[in-house]
Amino acid sequence: MEPQGFRDLIGRIMIDPDFLSELVRDPAAALAEFALSADERKTVLQAVGRAGEAPTPERLRAVKAMMMKRWAM
């Protein structure tokens, strides 16, 4: 199976709230199945912030918004 890319990641963030929560909790594990460039990975990690923080509804919305903005560029 071919690794998923940045568009796939954005799509998954938009439709899978459990995945988004996992991404916020443990970005390294959640990103393992995605083939991202260094810039894409950096963008995701910046959007997520510090790993291990509780994925509050506000934080999840902020990550979603930031990722959509990056995808639209």
KAWOHU-V454096 format. One record per helix or strand of 3 or more residues. SS is the DSSP state (hx for helix, st for strand). FROM is the first residue (numbers start at 1). TO is the last residue. If there is no record, write none. Layout:
BEGIN
ss=SS from=FROM to=TO
ss=SS from=FROM to=TO
END
This chain:
BEGIN
ss=hx from=6 to=15
ss=hx from=17 to=25
ss=hx from=27 to=31
ss=hx from=38 to=48
ss=hx from=57 to=72
END
